[in-house]
Amino acid sequence: MQDKLNIAVFVDYDNIEIGLKSTLRREFDVSLALDALKERGDLVAKFAYANWGRQDGATRQMAENAVQMVQRIPSPRGDKNGADINLALDALEMAFTHTHVNAFAIVSGDSDFIPLVNKLKEYGKTVFVVGGKAFTSTILQQNCHEFISFESLLSDVPASIVLPGETRAARPRGDRPLSDRPERTDRPDRGPDRGGDRRQRPAPLELAQAMPLVERALQVLERRGVQPQLGLLKSTMLQLDPAFNERAYGGSSFSDFVEKLKREDLVNVSGTGGRYIIERKGSSQPERATLKPEDLLPALRDVLENHRLEIENGVPVEDLAQWFKEEHPSLDTTAYGFQQFSEFLNYAQDKTVVRLEPHEEQGVMMVYLGAEFYPPAEPPAPEPQAAAEVEEEVEEPQPYVEGQPTIFEPNPPPAKPKRAPSVRRRSPKPAGPGGGGAGRRPRGRKKPGS
């Protein structure tokens, strides 16, 4: 990445708002995303796209953070991707006309922005994506330069708990749960995402799950012949996995993350004063068996088959999580690298196992069966044709009109029947001086002596 980044921010407000409401049960706070981007460069332009006539509460926070609101009026026919097209066109125009802008931040989880991200990278721009891990396409996460998860920007304080001496007005900025809506207590078995046990940030993953990426990055630096310092190690890890974030493993910063690895005796760390040198453990260290995300998909397919009738019409994520826990109590999604069950479903959606759609009225994420449960129908067998239709059609000769041009050779006129040659009999010639015809007497002459 470049030394100084001039970042242009583009916010797909409808997508990010619905995604956060349906997965984290909270409103979108643009200041959290902007503060995270300020740590990476200068914000030179900020745009947000929505139908702002229906977003009275959001216009104030956009104005407070100097975000330019681009009005999008949907057409009568319903332009579902209207904001996506406007955002992509404006971003490409800025890439062409503002050469000092060398970085772009897309605040959205929509996979439709993958072509835009790839095109900006072709023009040498650094691309950040800000979104929730539970609803941002994993393909989009892996194809940008760095993915900033919204979960990593939240506080660890539970949303429904007020600490002693604290009022709700004194909560840290950005910790605004959907407290205006009454909590449902009639269904306590719907999982940790509902009710009073909601947390601002999911539980951290085990440090051992980050070691394959750490060791791979250290091997890359060893082959390059450079010292693996903190900043260089993190940039290399982001090149290998743009979705990496040290906060997912309980680290408040990358140096804190390395300190945790050192305490767990997972890496060798030397140096002080922030100039750490990180090295791999010796080859005598036993290899750790890591579980892959795809290993969890067969269990999910079993649950979907067992509840196929209910899921065909769509069920909330919490219902599917409860069924999964009851049928596979020994499986823990965190062991496979997912902090939340909804994050695992987001991964399964890119594998066409499930389909996720937010329910705007209820504010929940609904799960449907994926495309793999509906294979394409086989083409119909050809109907047997009648015997007369099967026979090969005989091409009729092209009629030929004399004097008209044609690309085909004209048909010759019908041949006339040939007559047999007539044999003409000739009488023998008289003998004598004229030769031939001996004994023949000329006509009209008398015989001598008569």
C-alpha positions in Angstrom: 0.0 0.0 0.0 1.1 3.6 -0.5 2.5 5.8 2.2 -0.3 8.3 2.2 -3.8 7.4 1.2 -6.4 9.9 0.1 -9.6 7.9 0.6 -13.0 8.5 -1.0 -15.9 6.9 1.0 -19.0 5.6 -0.7 -21.8 4.4 1.6 -24.6 2.1 0.3 -26.9 3.2 3.2 -29.9 0.9 2.5 -27.7 -2.2 2.4 -25.6 -1.5 5.5 -28.6 -0.4 7.5 -30.8 -3.5 6.8 -27.8 -5.8 7.3 -26.9 -4.4 10.7 -30.5 -4.4 11.9 -31.1 -8.0 10.8 -27.8 -9.4 12.2 -26.6 -7.3 15.1 -29.9 -5.7 16.0 -28.5 -2.2 15.9 -28.7 1.0 13.9 -25.9 2.0 11.5 -23.5 4.7 12.9 -21.5 6.2 10.1 -19.0 7.7 12.6 -17.7 4.2 13.5 -16.8 3.5 9.9 -15.3 6.9 9.3 -13.2 6.7 12.4 -11.8 3.3 11.3 -10.9 4.7 7.9 -9.2 7.8 9.4 -6.7 5.5 10.9 -5.7 4.4 7.4 -5.6 7.7 5.5 -7.1 11.1 4.8 -10.8 11.2 4.0 -11.1 13.5 1.0 -14.7 12.8 -0.1 -17.7 11.2 1.6 -20.9 10.2 -0.2 -24.0 8.2 1.0 -26.7 6.9 -1.3 -30.4 6.4 -0.3 -33.9 7.7 -0.6 -33.3 10.3 2.2 -37.0 11.3 2.3 -37.6 8.1 4.2 -34.5 8.3 6.4 -35.2 11.2 8.7 -33.1 9.9 11.6 -30.1 9.1 9.4 -29.9 12.5 7.7 -28.8 14.2 11.0 -25.8 11.9 11.6 -24.8 12.2 8.0 -24.8 16.0 8.3 -22.8 15.9 11.6 -20.1 13.9 9.9 -20.0 16.0 6.7 -21.2 13.2 4.5 -22.8 14.3 1.2 -26.2 12.7 0.8 -27.0 11.7 -2.7 -30.7 11.5 -3.3 -32.0 8.4 -5.1 -35.6 8.4 -6.1 -36.8 4.9 -7.1 -38.7 4.6 -10.3 -42.3 3.4 -10.4 -41.1 0.0 -11.6 -38.8 -0.4 -8.6 -35.1 0.0 -9.4 -33.7 -2.4 -6.9 -30.1 -1.8 -7.9 -30.5 1.9 -8.6 -28.2 2.9 -5.7 -25.6 0.3 -6.7 -25.4 1.7 -10.2 -25.2 5.3 -9.2 -22.5 4.5 -6.6 -20.4 2.5 -9.1 -20.6 5.2 -11.8 -19.6 8.0 -9.4 -16.7 6.0 -8.0 -15.4 5.2 -11.5 -15.8 8.8 -12.5 -13.8 9.9 -9.5 -11.1 7.4 -10.3 -10.7 8.9 -13.8 -11.0 12.6 -12.9 -9.4 12.9 -9.4 -6.0 11.5 -9.8 -5.0 12.5 -6.2 -7.6 10.0 -4.9 -5.7 6.7 -4.6 -8.0 4.8 -2.2 -11.7 4.0 -2.1 -13.8 2.7 0.7 -17.1 0.9 -0.1 -19.4 0.7 3.0 -21.7 -2.2 2.0 -22.0 -5.9 2.0 -23.5 -6.3 -1.4 -21.7 -8.8 -3.7 -22.8 -6.7 -6.7 -19.8 -4.4 -6.0 -17.3 -7.1 -6.8 -16.8 -5.9 -10.4 -16.4 -2.3 -9.1 -13.7 -3.5 -6.6 -11.9 -5.4 -9.3 -12.0 -2.5 -11.7 -10.6 0.0 -9.1 -7.8 -2.4 -8.4 -7.0 -2.6 -12.1 -6.4 1.2 -12.0 -4.0 0.9 -9.1 -6.4 2.0 -6.3 -6.4 0.7 -2.8 -9.8 -0.6 -1.9 -11.3 -1.0 1.6 -14.7 -2.6 2.3 -16.6 -1.9 5.5 -19.4 -4.2 6.4 -20.7 -6.9 8.8 -19.1 -10.3 8.6 -22.5 -11.9 9.0 -24.0 -10.3 5.8 -21.0 -9.2 3.7 -20.2 -11.6 0.9 -17.1 -13.6 1.6 -16.1 -13.2 -2.0 -16.2 -9.4 -1.5 -14.2 -9.8 1.7 -11.4 -11.7 0.0 -11.1 -9.5 -3.1 -10.5 -6.1 -1.5 -7.2 -4.9 0.0 -8.6 -4.9 3.5 -12.0 -5.8 4.9 -13.1 -3.9 8.1 -15.8 -5.8 9.9 -18.4 -3.7 11.7 -18.3 -6.2 14.6 -14.7 -5.3 15.3 -15.6 -1.6 15.7 -18.1 -2.3 18.5 -17.7 -2.3 22.3 -17.5 -5.4 24.4 -20.2 -4.1 26.7 -23.6 -6.0 26.5 -26.2 -3.8 24.9 -29.0 -4.5 27.4 -26.8 -4.1 30.6 -26.3 -0.7 32.2 -23.2 -0.6 34.2 -23.2 0.8 37.8 -23.2 4.6 37.6 -23.8 4.6 33.9 -26.9 5.9 32.1 -27.9 5.0 28.6 -27.1 8.5 27.4 -23.5 8.0 28.6 -22.8 5.0 26.4 -19.8 5.1 24.1 -20.5 6.5 20.7 -21.8 3.9 18.3 -23.3 1.7 21.0 -26.9 2.4 20.1 -28.9 -0.8 20.2 -32.5 -0.9 18.9 -33.8 -0.2 22.5 -36.8 1.6 21.2 -38.3 -1.7 20.2 -39.7 -3.8 23.1 -37.8 -7.0 23.7 -39.6 -10.3 23.1 -39.7 -12.6 26.1 -42.3 -15.1 24.9 -39.6 -17.2 23.2 -36.6 -17.6 25.4 -35.3 -20.5 23.4 -34.5 -18.6 20.2 -30.8 -18.3 20.9 -28.3 -15.6 22.1 -29.1 -13.1 19.4 -32.5 -12.2 20.9 -33.4 -10.9 24.3 -31.2 -9.5 26.9 -28.1 -11.6 26.2 -27.2 -9.6 23.1 -23.5 -8.6 23.0 -21.9 -5.7 21.2 -19.1 -7.8 19.9 -19.1 -11.6 19.4 -16.9 -13.8 21.6 -13.3 -13.9 20.3 -11.9 -16.8 18.5 -9.0 -19.0 19.8 -5.5 -17.7 19.0 -4.5 -21.1 17.6 -7.0 -20.6 14.7 -4.9 -17.6 13.5 -1.7 -19.5 13.4 -2.0 -21.0 9.9 -2.2 -17.4 8.5 0.6 -16.2 10.8 3.0 -19.0 9.9 2.2 -18.6 6.2 3.0 -14.8 6.4 6.2 -15.5 8.2 7.2 -18.0 5.6 6.6 -15.4 2.9 8.8 -12.9 4.7 11.6 -15.5 5.2 11.6 -16.2 1.4 11.9 -12.5 0.8 14.8 -12.3 3.2 13.3 -9.4 5.3 12.9 -9.1 9.1 9.3 -9.9 10.1 8.5 -6.7 12.1 5.0 -5.8 13.3 3.9 -3.6 10.5 5.4 -5.7 7.8 3.9 -8.9 9.3 0.4 -7.4 9.4 0.5 -6.0 5.9 1.6 -9.4 4.6 -1.2 -11.1 6.5 -3.7 -8.7 4.9 -2.3 -9.5 1.5 -3.0 -13.2 2.1 -6.3 -12.7 3.9 -7.9 -9.2 3.6 -10.6 -10.3 6.1 -8.1 -10.7 9.0 -8.7 -8.6 12.0 -6.8 -8.9 15.3 -9.9 -7.9 17.3 -11.6 -11.1 16.2 -9.0 -12.9 18.4 -9.4 -10.6 21.4 -6.5 -8.2 20.6 -7.1 -4.5 21.0 -4.3 -3.8 18.5 -1.9 -5.8 16.4 0.9 -5.5 19.0 -1.5 -6.8 21.6 -2.3 -9.7 19.3 1.4 -10.5 19.0 1.8 -10.3 22.8 -1.0 -12.8 23.2 0.7 -15.2 20.7 3.9 -14.8 22.7 2.2 -15.6 26.0 0.6 -18.7 24.5 4.1 -19.7 23.3 2.9 -19.8 19.7 5.7 -17.6 18.2 9.1 -16.3 19.2 9.2 -12.6 19.8 12.4 -10.6 20.4 13.1 -6.9 20.7 11.5 -4.1 22.8 10.1 -0.7 22.4 7.7 -1.6 19.7 10.4 -3.0 17.4 9.5 -6.6 17.7 10.9 -9.3 15.5 8.5 -12.3 15.2 9.8 -15.7 14.3 8.2 -19.1 13.9 8.6 -21.9 16.3 11.1 -24.7 15.5 10.1 -27.7 13.4 9.8 -29.7 16.6 6.6 -27.9 17.3 3.7 -30.4 16.6 1.4 -29.4 13.8 -2.0 -28.2 14.7 -5.0 -29.8 13.1 -7.2 -26.9 12.0 -10.8 -27.4 11.1 -11.8 -25.9 7.7 -15.1 -24.0 7.2 -16.3 -26.3 4.5 -16.1 -29.2 6.9 -19.2 -27.8 8.7 -21.4 -27.7 5.6 -22.5 -31.4 5.6 -24.0 -31.0 9.1 -25.9 -27.9 7.9 -27.2 -29.8 4.8 -28.6 -32.5 7.2 -30.5 -30.0 9.2 -31.9 -28.3 6.1 -33.1 -31.6 4.8 -34.8 -32.5 8.1 -36.6 -29.2 8.2 -37.1 -28.7 4.5 -40.8 -28.0 4.6 -40.4 -25.1 7.1 -37.4 -23.6 5.5 -38.9 -23.5 2.0 -41.1 -20.6 3.2 -38.3 -19.0 5.2 -37.4 -19.1 8.9 -35.4 -16.7 11.1 -31.7 -17.4 11.6 -32.3 -18.0 15.3 -34.7 -20.9 14.5 -32.2 -22.6 12.3 -29.4 -22.0 14.9 -31.6 -23.8 17.5 -32.3 -26.8 15.2 -28.6 -27.0 14.4 -27.6 -27.0 18.1 -30.2 -29.6 19.0 -29.2 -32.0 16.2 -25.4 -31.5 16.4 -24.7 -30.5 20.0 -21.0 -31.4 19.7 -20.3 -29.0 16.8 -19.2 -25.5 17.7 -19.0 -22.9 14.8 -16.3 -21.0 16.6 -13.9 -24.0 16.1 -14.3 -23.6 12.4 -13.5 -19.9 12.4 -16.9 -18.3 12.7 -17.7 -16.0 15.6 -21.5 -16.2 15.0 -23.8 -18.7 13.5 -25.1 -16.0 11.1 -21.5 -15.6 9.9 -21.4 -19.3 9.1 -24.7 -19.0 7.2 -23.2 -16.1 5.2 -20.4 -18.3 4.2 -22.9 -21.1 3.3 -24.8 -18.7 1.1 -21.7 -18.1 -1.1 -21.6 -21.9 -1.4 -25.3 -21.9 -2.6 -26.4 -24.0 0.4 -28.7 -21.4 1.8 -30.2 -18.0 0.7 -30.4 -15.1 3.1 -32.9 -12.2 2.8 -33.5 -9.5 5.4 -37.1 -9.0 6.6 -37.4 -5.3 6.8 -40.6 -5.2 8.9 -39.5 -7.7 11.6 -35.9 -6.6 11.4 -34.6 -10.2 11.2 -32.6 -12.2 8.7 -34.6 -15.0 7.0 -33.1 -18.2 5.8 -34.2 -20.1 2.7 -33.0 -23.2 0.9 -30.1 -22.5 -1.5 -29.8 -23.1 -5.2 -28.2 -26.5 -4.7 -31.6 -27.8 -3.3 -33.3 -26.8 -6.6 -31.3 -28.4 -9.4 -32.2 -27.3 -12.9 -34.9 -29.5 -14.6 -33.8 -31.9 -17.2 -34.7 -30.9 -20.8 -37.9 -32.7 -22.0 -37.4 -35.7 -24.2 -38.2 -35.2 -27.9 -41.7 -36.4 -28.9 -41.8 -39.2 -31.5 -42.6 -37.8 -34.9 -44.9 -39.4 -37.4 -43.4 -41.5 -40.2 -44.3 -39.0 -42.8 -42.4 -36.2 -40.9 -39.4 -38.4 -40.4 -38.9 -39.0 -44.1 -36.4 -36.8 -45.7 -37.8 -34.0 -47.6 -37.0 -33.9 -51.2 -35.9 -30.6 -52.4 -37.8 -29.3 -55.3 -35.9 -27.9 -58.2 -35.7 -24.2 -58.4 -37.8 -22.7 -61.1 -35.9 -20.9 -63.8 -37.2 -17.8 -65.4 -35.4 -16.8 -68.5 -33.7 -13.4 -68.2 -33.8 -13.4 -64.4 -30.5 -13.6 -62.4 -30.0 -16.6 -60.2 -27.2 -18.1 -58.0 -28.2 -21.6 -58.9 -27.7 -23.3 -62.2 -31.0 -23.1 -64.1 -32.8 -26.3 -64.8 -32.4 -27.4 -68.4 -35.6 -27.5 -70.5 -37.2 -30.9 -70.9 -35.5 -32.9 -73.6 -37.5 -33.7 -76.7 -37.9 -37.3 -77.7 -35.5 -38.3 -80.5 -36.7 -39.7 -83.7 -35.2 -42.8 -85.3 -33.1 -41.9 -88.4 -35.0 -42.7 -91.7 -33.4 -45.0 -94.1 -33.6 -43.8 -97.7 -33.5 -46.4 -100.5 -31.7 -45.5 -103.6 -32.4 -47.2 -107.0 -29.4 -48.8 -108.8 -27.8 -46.7 -111.5 -27.9 -48.0 -115.2 -24.9 -49.8 -116.5 -22.9 -48.3 -119.3 -20.7 -45.3 -119.5 -22.3 -43.8 -116.5 -21.5 -47.0 -114.7 -23.7 -49.3 -112.7 -27.2 -50.5 -113.5 -26.5 -53.1 -116.2 -29.5 -54.3 -118.3 -31.5 -51.2 -117.3 -33.1 -49.3 -120.2 -33.5 -45.6 -120.2 -37.0 -44.4 -119.8 -38.8 -43.4 -123.1 -36.5 -45.2 -125.4 -37.4 -48.2 -127.5 -35.4 -51.2 -127.8 -33.3 -51.1 -131.0 -34.6 -53.1 -133.9 -38.2 -52.9 -132.6 
